Amino acid sequence: MSVPQKTVKMYTLSTCSHCRAAKQLLNDLGVQYEYTDVDLLSGSARAAAIEEVRKLNPSCSFPTIIIGGTIVVGSREDKIREALGLK
Amino acid sequence: MSEIDELYERLKRFQEAKGYFFNKDRERTYELLAALLINKKRYGYMACPCRLASGDRDWDRDIACPCVYREPDVREFGSCYCNLYVSAAWKEEKIPRVYVPERRPPGKIRL
């Protein structure tokens, strides 16, 4: 029986190459995830997303990735794999 | 010549003379140049594609590409934050390619 996948959520920018690389990596790994492109939001939705990113990652950079209880900042394959429990 | 080809050629000529090279990964470089053109249409200036722009050109002067952080990032890591502009050593893989942390102060991000 397979281990249930950790919940993966990302805060991204639609124009950001690191964000695109992180999405591609998760796609390649067959990992399901949700993402929010913060640059495409406006008004209160944008403000709420920024506040949330700041809480998770004080530098407020993108992508900010939440894997289970782990926060990964940036498209860092080794850290993403580690947080997912993959070698 | 497409708008991206034209931008590529123009910036390459101008920036290489200053010691800044494009990433050899042409697909990634074109992706970033396309994103710069999107931001130019969206905001009226070429805001860094890897950062959240405010839409206020004066406020975002530090992240109008090439951003003010490029010089210290290329000096310290061999690459700008986006991996668009790199040093000759980074380009030729003579130095390790490490993660470039965000140098822009978080207070610059506007709600």
N, CA and C atoms of all chains as a GROMACS GRO file, in nm:
protein
  594
    1MET      N    1   0.085  -0.119   0.000
    1MET     CA    2   0.000   0.000   0.000
    1MET      C    3   0.089   0.125   0.000
    2SER      N    4   0.051   0.221  -0.081
    2SER     CA    5   0.136   0.340  -0.091
    2SER      C    6   0.111   0.435   0.027
    3VAL      N    7   0.215   0.511   0.059
    3VAL     CA    8   0.205   0.609   0.168
    3VAL      C    9   0.125   0.729   0.117
    4PRO      N   10   0.029   0.778   0.198
    4PRO     CA   11  -0.046   0.894   0.151
    4PRO      C   12   0.046   1.012   0.123
    5GLN      N   13   0.018   1.080   0.015
    5GLN     CA   14   0.103   1.193  -0.022
    5GLN      C   15   0.081   1.311   0.073
    6LYS      N   16   0.190   1.380   0.104
    6LYS     CA   17   0.177   1.500   0.186
    6LYS      C   18   0.105   1.609   0.104
    7THR      N   19   0.036   1.696   0.176
    7THR     CA   20  -0.030   1.807   0.107
    7THR      C   21   0.075   1.906   0.060
    8VAL      N   22   0.067   1.943  -0.067
    8VAL     CA   23   0.165   2.036  -0.123
    8VAL      C   24   0.092   2.158  -0.177
    9LYS      N   25   0.135   2.273  -0.126
    9LYS     CA   26   0.077   2.400  -0.174
    9LYS      C   27   0.192   2.497  -0.202
   10MET      N   28   0.176   2.573  -0.309
   10MET     CA   29   0.282   2.666  -0.347
   10MET      C   30   0.227   2.805  -0.372
   11TYR      N   31   0.305   2.904  -0.329
   11TYR     CA   32   0.279   3.042  -0.369
   11TYR      C   33   0.382   3.076  -0.476
   12THR      N   34   0.332   3.117  -0.591
   12THR     CA   35   0.418   3.133  -0.708
   12THR      C   36   0.388   3.265  -0.780
   13LEU      N   37   0.470   3.294  -0.879
   13LEU     CA   38   0.444   3.404  -0.972
   13LEU      C   39   0.432   3.343  -1.112
   14SER      N   40   0.339   3.393  -1.190
   14SER     CA   41   0.316   3.334  -1.324
   14SER      C   42   0.435   3.355  -1.416
   15THR      N   43   0.516   3.458  -1.387
   15THR     CA   44   0.629   3.492  -1.475
   15THR      C   45   0.763   3.434  -1.430
   16CYS      N   46   0.765   3.371  -1.315
   16CYS     CA   47   0.891   3.333  -1.249
   16CYS      C   48   0.943   3.198  -1.299
   17SER      N   49   1.066   3.196  -1.344
   17SER     CA   50   1.123   3.072  -1.397
   17SER      C   51   1.149   2.969  -1.286
   18HIS      N   52   1.183   3.015  -1.168
   18HIS     CA   53   1.203   2.921  -1.056
   18HIS      C   54   1.070   2.855  -1.019
   19CYS      N   55   0.963   2.934  -1.024
   19CYS     CA   56   0.830   2.880  -0.992
   19CYS      C   57   0.789   2.775  -1.096
   20ARG      N   58   0.818   2.808  -1.221
   20ARG     CA   59   0.786   2.715  -1.328
   20ARG      C   60   0.866   2.586  -1.313
   21ALA      N   61   0.992   2.600  -1.275
   21ALA     CA   62   1.077   2.481  -1.256
   21ALA      C   63   1.024   2.395  -1.142
   22ALA      N   64   0.976   2.459  -1.035
   22ALA     CA   65   0.923   2.383  -0.920
   22ALA      C   66   0.796   2.308  -0.961
   23LYS      N   67   0.710   2.374  -1.037
   23LYS     CA   68   0.588   2.308  -1.084
   23LYS      C   69   0.624   2.189  -1.174
   24GLN      N   70   0.722   2.211  -1.260
   24GLN     CA   71   0.765   2.104  -1.352
   24GLN      C   72   0.820   1.985  -1.275
   25LEU      N   73   0.900   2.015  -1.171
   25LEU     CA   74   0.957   1.906  -1.090
   25LEU      C   75   0.846   1.824  -1.026
   26LEU      N   76   0.748   1.892  -0.968
   26LEU     CA   77   0.638   1.819  -0.902
   26LEU      C   78   0.557   1.740  -1.005
   27ASN      N   79   0.538   1.799  -1.122
   27ASN     CA   80   0.469   1.725  -1.228
   27ASN      C   81   0.547   1.599  -1.264
   28ASP      N   82   0.678   1.614  -1.279
   28ASP     CA   83   0.762   1.500  -1.317
   28ASP      C   84   0.762   1.392  -1.210
   29LEU      N   85   0.749   1.435  -1.085
   29LEU     CA   86   0.747   1.339  -0.974
   29LEU      C   87   0.609   1.279  -0.953
   30GLY      N   88   0.512   1.331  -1.027
   30GLY     CA   89   0.374   1.282  -1.013
   30GLY      C   90   0.309   1.325  -0.882
   31VAL      N   91   0.355   1.438  -0.830
   31VAL     CA   92   0.302   1.489  -0.703
   31VAL      C   93   0.190   1.588  -0.731
   32GLN      N   94   0.077   1.568  -0.663
   32GLN     CA   95  -0.032   1.663  -0.680
   32GLN      C   96  -0.008   1.784  -0.592
   33TYR      N   97  -0.048   1.900  -0.642
   33TYR     CA   98  -0.026   2.022  -0.564
   33TYR      C   99  -0.126   2.129  -0.604
   34GLU      N  100  -0.139   2.224  -0.514
   34GLU     CA  101  -0.219   2.343  -0.545
   34GLU      C  102  -0.121   2.459  -0.555
   35TYR      N  103  -0.154   2.558  -0.635
   35TYR     CA  104  -0.068   2.675  -0.638
   35TYR      C  105  -0.151   2.801  -0.656
   36THR      N  106  -0.093   2.910  -0.610
   36THR     CA  107  -0.154   3.043  -0.628
   36THR      C  108  -0.051   3.134  -0.692
   37ASP      N  109  -0.081   3.183  -0.811
   37ASP     CA  110   0.005   3.282  -0.876
   37ASP      C  111  -0.030   3.419  -0.819
   38VAL      N  112   0.052   3.465  -0.726
   38VAL     CA  113   0.018   3.587  -0.650
   38VAL      C  114   0.017   3.712  -0.739
   39ASP      N  115   0.099   3.712  -0.845
   39ASP     CA  116   0.102   3.830  -0.933
   39ASP      C  117  -0.028   3.847  -1.012
   40LEU      N  118  -0.108   3.742  -1.019
   40LEU     CA  119  -0.234   3.752  -1.094
   40LEU      C  120  -0.352   3.791  -1.004
   41LEU      N  121  -0.325   3.806  -0.875
   41LEU     CA  122  -0.429   3.847  -0.781
   41LEU      C  123  -0.432   4.000  -0.769
   42SER      N  124  -0.543   4.050  -0.719
   42SER     CA  125  -0.548   4.194  -0.693
   42SER      C  126  -0.628   4.219  -0.566
   43GLY      N  127  -0.619   4.341  -0.517
   43GLY     CA  128  -0.698   4.384  -0.402
   43GLY      C  129  -0.676   4.299  -0.278
   44SER      N  130  -0.785   4.263  -0.211
   44SER     CA  131  -0.773   4.194  -0.082
   44SER      C  132  -0.717   4.053  -0.098
   45ALA      N  133  -0.742   3.989  -0.212
   45ALA     CA  134  -0.689   3.853  -0.233
   45ALA      C  135  -0.536   3.857  -0.242
   46ARG      N  136  -0.485   3.959  -0.309
   46ARG     CA  137  -0.339   3.975  -0.319
   46ARG      C  138  -0.279   4.004  -0.180
   47ALA      N  139  -0.342   4.096  -0.108
   47ALA     CA  140  -0.292   4.133   0.025
   47ALA      C  141  -0.291   4.011   0.117
   48ALA      N  142  -0.397   3.932   0.112
   48ALA     CA  143  -0.406   3.814   0.199
   48ALA      C  144  -0.298   3.712   0.163
   49ALA      N  145  -0.274   3.695   0.034
   49ALA     CA  146  -0.172   3.599  -0.009
   49ALA      C  147  -0.033   3.645   0.036
   50ILE      N  148  -0.005   3.774   0.022
   50ILE     CA  149   0.126   3.827   0.064
   50ILE      C  150   0.145   3.808   0.214
   51GLU      N  151   0.041   3.837   0.290
   51GLU     CA  152   0.049   3.820   0.437
   51GLU      C  153   0.079   3.674   0.471
   52GLU      N  154   0.016   3.584   0.400
   52GLU     CA  155   0.036   3.441   0.425
   52GLU      C  156   0.180   3.400   0.390
   53VAL      N  157   0.229   3.448   0.276
   53VAL     CA  158   0.366   3.415   0.237
   53VAL      C  159   0.465   3.470   0.339
   54ARG      N  160   0.440   3.592   0.386
   54ARG     CA  161   0.530   3.653   0.486
   54ARG      C  162   0.538   3.570   0.614
   55LYS      N  163   0.424   3.514   0.653
   55LYS     CA  164   0.422   3.431   0.775
   55LYS      C  165   0.508   3.306   0.755
   56LEU      N  166   0.500   3.249   0.636
   56LEU     CA  167   0.571   3.124   0.607
   56LEU      C  168   0.718   3.148   0.575
   57ASN      N  169   0.745   3.260   0.510
   57ASN     CA  170   0.878   3.289   0.458
   57ASN      C  171   0.901   3.440   0.470
   58PRO      N  172   0.969   3.484   0.575
   58PRO     CA  173   0.985   3.627   0.600
   58PRO      C  174   1.046   3.706   0.484
   59SER      N  175   1.123   3.640   0.397
   59SER     CA  176   1.180   3.714   0.284
   59SER      C  177   1.075   3.736   0.174
   60CYS      N  178   0.960   3.670   0.188
   60CYS     CA  179   0.847   3.688   0.095
   60CYS      C  180   0.890   3.669  -0.050
   61SER      N  181   0.964   3.562  -0.074
   61SER     CA  182   1.010   3.533  -0.210
   61SER      C  183   0.932   3.415  -0.266
   62PHE      N  184   0.951   3.393  -0.397
   62PHE     CA  185   0.873   3.292  -0.468
   62PHE      C  186   0.965   3.197  -0.544
   63PRO      N  187   0.932   3.070  -0.553
   63PRO     CA  188   0.818   3.006  -0.491
   63PRO      C  189   0.839   2.984  -0.341
   64THR      N  190   0.730   2.992  -0.267
   64THR     CA  191   0.727   2.944  -0.129
   64THR      C  192   0.641   2.819  -0.131
   65ILE      N  193   0.701   2.709  -0.091
   65ILE     CA  194   0.635   2.579  -0.107
   65ILE      C  195   0.610   2.517   0.030
   66ILE      N  196   0.487   2.474   0.053
   66ILE     CA  197   0.453   2.409   0.180
   66ILE      C  198   0.431   2.261   0.150
   67ILE      N  199   0.518   2.179   0.208
   67ILE     CA  200   0.508   2.034   0.187
   67ILE      C  201   0.484   1.970   0.323
   68GLY      N  202   0.360   1.929   0.347
   68GLY     CA  203   0.326   1.882   0.481
   68GLY      C  204   0.351   1.998   0.577
   69GLY      N  205   0.439   1.977   0.676
   69GLY     CA  206   0.471   2.084   0.771
   69GLY      C  207   0.601   2.154   0.739
   70THR      N  208   0.659   2.129   0.624
   70THR     CA  209   0.789   2.186   0.589
   70THR      C  210   0.774   2.298   0.486
   71ILE      N  211   0.848   2.405   0.508
   71ILE     CA  212   0.848   2.515   0.412
   71ILE      C  213   0.978   2.510   0.333
   72VAL      N  214   0.964   2.508   0.202
   72VAL     CA  215   1.082   2.514   0.115
   72VAL      C  216   1.075   2.646   0.038
   73VAL      N  217   1.183   2.722   0.047
   73VAL     CA  218   1.190   2.850  -0.024
   73VAL      C  219   1.278   2.832  -0.147
   74GLY      N  220   1.220   2.860  -0.263
   74GLY     CA  221   1.296   2.847  -0.387
   74GLY      C  222   1.278   2.710  -0.448
   75SER      N  223   1.317   2.701  -0.575
   75SER     CA  224   1.302   2.574  -0.646
   75SER      C  225   1.426   2.489  -0.623
   76ARG      N  226   1.438   2.437  -0.502
   76ARG     CA  227   1.557   2.358  -0.465
   76ARG      C  228   1.520   2.210  -0.461
   77GLU      N  229   1.563   2.141  -0.566
   77GLU     CA  230   1.520   2.003  -0.586
   77GLU      C  231   1.552   1.914  -0.467
   78ASP      N  232   1.672   1.929  -0.410
   78ASP     CA  233   1.711   1.841  -0.299
   78ASP      C  234   1.620   1.862  -0.178
   79LYS      N  235   1.586   1.987  -0.151
   79LYS     CA  236   1.501   2.015  -0.035
   79LYS      C  237   1.356   1.973  -0.061
   80ILE      N  238   1.311   1.988  -0.183
   80ILE     CA  239   1.175   1.946  -0.218
   80ILE      C  240   1.164   1.794  -0.206
   81ARG      N  241   1.262   1.724  -0.261
   81ARG     CA  242   1.262   1.577  -0.252
   81ARG      C  243   1.266   1.531  -0.106
   82GLU      N  244   1.351   1.596  -0.028
   82GLU     CA  245   1.365   1.560   0.113
   82GLU      C  246   1.233   1.580   0.187
   83ALA      N  247   1.169   1.695   0.162
   83ALA     CA  248   1.042   1.724   0.230
   83ALA      C  249   0.934   1.626   0.188
   84LEU      N  250   0.943   1.578   0.065
   84LEU     CA  251   0.844   1.481   0.016
   84LEU      C  252   0.874   1.340   0.066
   85GLY      N  253   0.994   1.325   0.125
   85GLY     CA  254   1.033   1.192   0.172
   85GLY      C  255   1.089   1.107   0.061
   86LEU      N  256   1.137   1.172  -0.046
   86LEU     CA  257   1.198   1.099  -0.157
   86LEU      C  258   1.349   1.115  -0.150
   87LYS      N  259   1.419   1.020  -0.204
   87LYS     CA  260   1.566   1.029  -0.204
   87LYS      C  261   1.610   1.102  -0.328
   88MET      N  262   1.245   3.905  -3.752
   88MET     CA  263   1.294   3.873  -3.616
   88MET      C  264   1.183   3.902  -3.514
   89SER      N  265   1.158   3.806  -3.426
   89SER     CA  266   1.051   3.827  -3.327
   89SER      C  267   1.095   3.930  -3.222
   90GLU      N  268   0.997   3.973  -3.144
   90GLU     CA  269   1.026   4.072  -3.040
   90GLU      C  270   1.127   4.014  -2.939
   91ILE      N  271   1.113   3.885  -2.909
   91ILE     CA  272   1.205   3.823  -2.812
   91ILE      C  273   1.345   3.809  -2.872
   92ASP      N  274   1.352   3.768  -2.999
   92ASP     CA  275   1.483   3.758  -3.066
   92ASP      C  276   1.554   3.893  -3.064
   93GLU      N  277   1.477   3.996  -3.091
   93GLU     CA  278   1.534   4.132  -3.098
   93GLU      C  279   1.586   4.173  -2.960
   94LEU      N  280   1.505   4.143  -2.857
   94LEU     CA  281   1.545   4.176  -2.719
   94LEU      C  282   1.671   4.098  -2.680
   95TYR      N  283   1.671   3.971  -2.717
   95TYR     CA  284   1.787   3.884  -2.687
   95TYR      C  285   1.914   3.942  -2.748
   96GLU      N  286   1.908   3.971  -2.875
   96GLU     CA  287   2.027   4.020  -2.946
   96GLU      C  288   2.075   4.153  -2.890
   97ARG      N  289   1.980   4.242  -2.865
   97ARG     CA  290   2.015   4.377  -2.816
   97ARG      C  291   2.078   4.369  -2.677
   98LEU      N  292   2.014   4.295  -2.588
   98LEU     CA  293   2.066   4.287  -2.450
   98LEU      C  294   2.199   4.211  -2.446
   99LYS      N  295   2.208   4.107  -2.526
   99LYS     CA  296   2.330   4.025  -2.528
   99LYS      C  297   2.451   4.113  -2.563
  100ARG      N  298   2.433   4.188  -2.670
  100ARG     CA  299   2.542   4.275  -2.716
  100ARG      C  300   2.582   4.375  -2.607
  101PHE      N  301   2.481   4.439  -2.551
  101PHE     CA  302   2.503   4.546  -2.455
  101PHE      C  303   2.555   4.494  -2.321
  102GLN      N  304   2.497   4.385  -2.272
  102GLN     CA  305   2.533   4.333  -2.138
  102GLN      C  306   2.664   4.254  -2.140
  103GLU      N  307   2.689   4.183  -2.249
  103GLU     CA  308   2.814   4.106  -2.254
  103GLU      C  309   2.934   4.200  -2.250
  104ALA      N  310   2.918   4.319  -2.309
  104ALA     CA  311   3.026   4.418  -2.307
  104ALA      C  312   3.056   4.462  -2.164
  105LYS      N  313   2.955   4.446  -2.076
  105LYS     CA  314   2.974   4.484  -1.935
  105LYS      C  315   3.012   4.364  -1.848
  106GLY      N  316   3.027   4.248  -1.911
  106GLY     CA  317   3.069   4.130  -1.836
  106GLY      C  318   2.956   4.044  -1.783
  107TYR      N  319   2.832   4.071  -1.828
  107TYR     CA  320   2.717   3.990  -1.786
  107TYR      C  321   2.671   3.906  -1.905
  108PHE      N  322   2.664   3.776  -1.884
  108PHE     CA  323   2.629   3.684  -1.992
  108PHE      C  324   2.491   3.623  -1.968
  109PHE      N  325   2.424   3.588  -2.077
  109PHE     CA  326   2.299   3.513  -2.061
  109PHE      C  327   2.332   3.369  -2.024
  110ASN      N  328   2.241   3.312  -1.948
  110ASN     CA  329   2.244   3.170  -1.918
  110ASN      C  330   2.250   3.092  -2.051
  111LYS      N  331   2.332   2.989  -2.056
  111LYS     CA  332   2.346   2.911  -2.180
  111LYS      C  333   2.219   2.832  -2.215
  112ASP      N  334   2.136   2.812  -2.113
  112ASP     CA  335   2.009   2.741  -2.134
  112ASP      C  336   1.915   2.836  -2.210
  113ARG      N  337   1.914   2.822  -2.341
  113ARG     CA  338   1.841   2.917  -2.426
  113ARG      C  339   1.690   2.917  -2.397
  114GLU      N  340   1.637   2.798  -2.366
  114GLU     CA  341   1.493   2.789  -2.339
  114GLU      C  342   1.457   2.871  -2.215
  115ARG      N  343   1.539   2.858  -2.112
  115ARG     CA  344   1.514   2.931  -1.989
  115ARG      C  345   1.534   3.082  -2.009
  116THR      N  346   1.636   3.116  -2.085
  116THR     CA  347   1.663   3.258  -2.113
  116THR      C  348   1.544   3.319  -2.189
  117TYR      N  349   1.494   3.247  -2.288
  117TYR     CA  350   1.381   3.299  -2.366
  117TYR      C  351   1.254   3.308  -2.281
  118GLU      N  352   1.239   3.212  -2.192
  118GLU     CA  353   1.125   3.213  -2.100
  118GLU      C  354   1.129   3.342  -2.016
  119LEU      N  355   1.248   3.375  -1.968
  119LEU     CA  356   1.264   3.495  -1.884
  119LEU      C  357   1.246   3.623  -1.967
  120LEU      N  358   1.296   3.622  -2.089
  120LEU     CA  359   1.280   3.741  -2.174
  120LEU      C  360   1.132   3.760  -2.208
  121ALA      N  361   1.062   3.649  -2.234
  121ALA     CA  362   0.917   3.658  -2.262
  121ALA      C  363   0.845   3.714  -2.140
  122ALA      N  364   0.888   3.673  -2.021
  122ALA     CA  365   0.826   3.722  -1.897
  122ALA      C  366   0.855   3.871  -1.878
  123LEU      N  367   0.973   3.915  -1.918
  123LEU     CA  368   1.004   4.059  -1.910
  123LEU      C  369   0.912   4.139  -2.001
  124LEU      N  370   0.884   4.084  -2.119
  124LEU     CA  371   0.793   4.153  -2.211
  124LEU      C  372   0.650   4.154  -2.157
  125ILE      N  373   0.611   4.047  -2.090
  125ILE     CA  374   0.478   4.043  -2.025
  125ILE      C  375   0.470   4.153  -1.920
  126ASN      N  376   0.575   4.162  -1.838
  126ASN     CA  377   0.575   4.264  -1.733
  126ASN      C  378   0.579   4.406  -1.790
  127LYS      N  379   0.645   4.423  -1.901
  127LYS     CA  380   0.648   4.556  -1.963
  127LYS      C  381   0.507   4.596  -2.007
  128LYS      N  382   0.435   4.499  -2.062
  128LYS     CA  383   0.296   4.528  -2.102
  128LYS      C  384   0.207   4.548  -1.980
  129ARG      N  385   0.231   4.466  -1.879
  129ARG     CA  386   0.146   4.468  -1.761
  129ARG      C  387   0.168   4.592  -1.674
  130TYR      N  388   0.294   4.627  -1.653
  130TYR     CA  389   0.326   4.735  -1.559
  130TYR      C  390   0.382   4.862  -1.626
  131GLY      N  391   0.426   4.848  -1.750
  131GLY     CA  392   0.488   4.963  -1.816
  131GLY      C  393   0.638   4.968  -1.799
  132TYR      N  394   0.694   4.872  -1.728
  132TYR     CA  395   0.839   4.862  -1.711
  132TYR      C  396   0.875   4.715  -1.695
  133MET      N  397   1.000   4.684  -1.725
  133MET     CA  398   1.043   4.543  -1.722
  133MET      C  399   1.080   4.502  -1.580
  134ALA      N  400   0.978   4.479  -1.500
  134ALA     CA  401   1.001   4.433  -1.363
  134ALA      C  402   1.059   4.293  -1.366
  135CYS      N  403   1.144   4.263  -1.270
  135CYS     CA  404   1.202   4.130  -1.257
  135CYS      C  405   1.090   4.025  -1.256
  136PRO      N  406   1.099   3.923  -1.341
  136PRO     CA  407   0.992   3.823  -1.348
  136PRO      C  408   0.982   3.733  -1.224
  137CYS      N  409   1.090   3.730  -1.146
  137CYS     CA  410   1.096   3.640  -1.031
  137CYS      C  411   1.060   3.710  -0.900
  138ARG      N  412   1.011   3.834  -0.913
  138ARG     CA  413   0.974   3.911  -0.793
  138ARG      C  414   0.836   3.970  -0.813
  139LEU      N  415   0.770   3.998  -0.700
  139LEU     CA  416   0.635   4.052  -0.706
  139LEU      C  417   0.644   4.204  -0.722
  140ALA      N  418   0.606   4.254  -0.838
  140ALA     CA  419   0.613   4.397  -0.865
  140ALA      C  420   0.492   4.468  -0.806
  141SER      N  421   0.508   4.598  -0.782
  141SER     CA  422   0.399   4.676  -0.724
  141SER      C  423   0.314   4.745  -0.829
  142GLY      N  424   0.371   4.764  -0.947
  142GLY     CA  425   0.304   4.843  -1.049
  142GLY      C  426   0.344   4.989  -1.043
  143ASP      N  427   0.424   5.025  -0.943
  143ASP     CA  428   0.473   5.162  -0.928
  143ASP      C  429   0.620   5.165  -0.972
  144ARG      N  430   0.643   5.227  -1.085
  144ARG     CA  431   0.776   5.223  -1.145
  144ARG      C  432   0.885   5.278  -1.049
  145ASP      N  433   0.853   5.389  -0.981
  145ASP     CA  434   0.954   5.449  -0.892
  145ASP      C  435   0.984   5.357  -0.773
  146TRP      N  436   0.877   5.301  -0.717
  146TRP     CA  437   0.893   5.210  -0.603
  146TRP      C  438   0.976   5.087  -0.641
  147ASP      N  439   0.955   5.041  -0.765
  147ASP     CA  440   1.020   4.918  -0.812
  147ASP      C  441   1.149   4.946  -0.890
  148ARG      N  442   1.202   5.065  -0.874
  148ARG     CA  443   1.324   5.098  -0.949
  148ARG      C  444   1.434   4.995  -0.923
  149ASP      N  445   1.438   4.942  -0.801
  149ASP     CA  446   1.543   4.843  -0.767
  149ASP      C  447   1.527   4.710  -0.839
  150ILE      N  448   1.404   4.679  -0.886
  150ILE     CA  449   1.384   4.548  -0.952
  150ILE      C  450   1.352   4.562  -1.101
  151ALA      N  451   1.375   4.681  -1.157
  151ALA     CA  452   1.364   4.694  -1.303
  151ALA      C  453   1.488   4.627  -1.361
  152CYS      N  454   1.465   4.530  -1.448
  152CYS     CA  455   1.575   4.448  -1.501
  152CYS      C  456   1.667   4.529  -1.593
  153PRO      N  457   1.798   4.525  -1.578
  153PRO     CA  458   1.872   4.450  -1.476
  153PRO      C  459   1.861   4.519  -1.339
  154CYS      N  460   1.827   4.440  -1.240
  154CYS     CA  461   1.800   4.493  -1.107
  154CYS      C  462   1.930   4.538  -1.037
  155VAL      N  463   1.914   4.616  -0.932
  155VAL     CA  464   2.032   4.665  -0.860
  155VAL      C  465   2.103   4.553  -0.784
  156TYR      N  466   2.034   4.440  -0.766
  156TYR     CA  467   2.093   4.328  -0.692
  156TYR      C  468   2.179   4.238  -0.782
  157ARG      N  469   2.170   4.261  -0.912
  157ARG     CA  470   2.246   4.176  -1.005
  157ARG      C  471   2.395   4.185  -0.976
  158GLU      N  472   2.445   4.305  -0.959
  158GLU     CA  473   2.590   4.321  -0.943
  158GLU      C  474   2.642   4.244  -0.820
  159PRO      N  475   2.583   4.265  -0.699
  159PRO     CA  476   2.635   4.187  -0.585
  159PRO      C  477   2.605   4.037  -0.597
  160ASP      N  478   2.492   4.000  -0.659
  160ASP     CA  479   2.461   3.857  -0.673
  160ASP      C  480   2.558   3.787  -0.768
  161VAL      N  481   2.587   3.851  -0.880
  161VAL     CA  482   2.681   3.789  -0.975
  161VAL      C  483   2.820   3.783  -0.913
  162ARG      N  484   2.855   3.887  -0.837
  162ARG     CA  485   2.986   3.887  -0.772
  162ARG      C  486   2.996   3.774  -0.669
  163GLU      N  487   2.890   3.755  -0.590
  163GLU     CA  488   2.895   3.654  -0.482
  163GLU      C  489   2.863   3.512  -0.530
  164PHE      N  490   2.762   3.501  -0.618
  164PHE     CA  491   2.715   3.367  -0.657
  164PHE      C  492   2.741   3.331  -0.804
  165GLY      N  493   2.781   3.432  -0.882
  165GLY     CA  494   2.803   3.406  -1.025
  165GLY      C  495   2.676   3.416  -1.108
  166SER      N  496   2.564   3.451  -1.044
  166SER     CA  497   2.437   3.457  -1.116
  166SER      C  498   2.345   3.558  -1.050
  167CYS      N  499   2.259   3.619  -1.130
  167CYS     CA  500   2.156   3.704  -1.070
  167CYS      C  501   2.048   3.612  -1.010
  168TYR      N  502   1.957   3.671  -0.939
  168TYR     CA  503   1.852   3.596  -0.868
  168TYR      C  504   1.773   3.504  -0.962
  169CYS      N  505   1.748   3.551  -1.084
  169CYS     CA  506   1.666   3.474  -1.181
  169CYS      C  507   1.745   3.372  -1.260
  170ASN      N  508   1.878   3.377  -1.254
  170ASN     CA  509   1.965   3.299  -1.343
  170ASN      C  510   1.957   3.345  -1.488
  171LEU      N  511   1.917   3.471  -1.507
  171LEU     CA  512   1.916   3.526  -1.644
  171LEU      C  513   2.056   3.574  -1.681
  172TYR      N  514   2.112   3.658  -1.595
  172TYR     CA  515   2.246   3.709  -1.616
  172TYR      C  516   2.345   3.635  -1.526
  173VAL      N  517   2.453   3.590  -1.587
  173VAL     CA  518   2.552   3.511  -1.513
  173VAL      C  519   2.692   3.557  -1.550
  174SER      N  520   2.787   3.516  -1.469
  174SER     CA  521   2.927   3.545  -1.500
  174SER      C  522   2.978   3.443  -1.603
  175ALA      N  523   3.092   3.474  -1.660
  175ALA     CA  524   3.153   3.380  -1.757
  175ALA      C  525   3.182   3.247  -1.688
  176ALA      N  526   3.229   3.252  -1.564
  176ALA     CA  527   3.265   3.129  -1.491
  176ALA      C  528   3.140   3.043  -1.464
  177TRP      N  529   3.029   3.106  -1.429
  177TRP     CA  530   2.904   3.032  -1.405
  177TRP      C  531   2.856   2.968  -1.534
  178LYS      N  532   2.861   3.051  -1.641
  178LYS     CA  533   2.814   3.004  -1.772
  178LYS      C  534   2.890   2.880  -1.818
  179GLU      N  535   3.021   2.883  -1.794
  179GLU     CA  536   3.106   2.771  -1.839
  179GLU      C  537   3.119   2.662  -1.733
  180GLU      N  538   3.038   2.672  -1.627
  180GLU     CA  539   3.035   2.572  -1.518
  180GLU      C  540   3.170   2.554  -1.451
  181LYS      N  541   3.241   2.665  -1.438
  181LYS     CA  542   3.370   2.661  -1.368
  181LYS      C  543   3.354   2.688  -1.220
  182ILE      N  544   3.234   2.731  -1.182
  182ILE     CA  545   3.202   2.747  -1.039
  182ILE      C  546   3.071   2.673  -1.012
  183PRO      N  547   3.050   2.629  -0.886
  183PRO     CA  548   2.926   2.557  -0.856
  183PRO      C  549   2.804   2.648  -0.873
  184ARG      N  550   2.696   2.589  -0.919
  184ARG     CA  551   2.572   2.665  -0.937
  184ARG      C  552   2.487   2.650  -0.812
  185VAL      N  553   2.490   2.752  -0.732
  185VAL     CA  554   2.421   2.744  -0.603
  185VAL      C  555   2.294   2.828  -0.605
  186TYR      N  556   2.210   2.802  -0.510
  186TYR     CA  557   2.086   2.878  -0.495
  186TYR      C  558   2.120   3.023  -0.460
  187VAL      N  559   2.060   3.116  -0.532
  187VAL     CA  560   2.082   3.259  -0.505
  187VAL      C  561   1.967   3.308  -0.416
  188PRO      N  562   1.998   3.345  -0.292
  188PRO     CA  563   1.890   3.390  -0.204
  188PRO      C  564   1.841   3.530  -0.240
  189GLU      N  565   1.719   3.558  -0.199
  189GLU     CA  566   1.662   3.690  -0.226
  189GLU      C  567   1.736   3.797  -0.146
  190ARG      N  568   1.777   3.902  -0.214
  190ARG     CA  569   1.851   4.010  -0.152
  190ARG      C  570   1.762   4.134  -0.133
  191ARG      N  571   1.651   4.138  -0.203
  191ARG     CA  572   1.562   4.254  -0.191
  191ARG      C  573   1.499   4.256  -0.051
  192PRO      N  574   1.502   4.372   0.015
  192PRO     CA  575   1.441   4.376   0.150
  192PRO      C  576   1.291   4.343   0.142
  193PRO      N  577   1.241   4.257   0.232
  193PRO     CA  578   1.099   4.218   0.225
  193PRO      C  579   1.004   4.336   0.237
  194GLY      N  580   1.049   4.444   0.302
  194GLY     CA  581   0.964   4.562   0.315
  194GLY      C  582   0.933   4.630   0.183
  195LYS      N  583   1.006   4.591   0.079
  195LYS     CA  584   0.982   4.651  -0.053
  195LYS      C  585   0.859   4.590  -0.121
  196ILE      N  586   0.809   4.481  -0.065
  196ILE     CA  587   0.691   4.419  -0.127
  196ILE      C  588   0.566   4.486  -0.072
  197ARG      N  589   0.491   4.542  -0.164
  197ARG     CA  590   0.372   4.616  -0.125
  197ARG      C  591   0.249   4.527  -0.130
  198LEU      N  592   0.161   4.545  -0.030
  198LEU     CA  593   0.032   4.476  -0.032
  198LEU      C  594  -0.047   4.535  -0.148
   0.00000   0.00000   0.00000
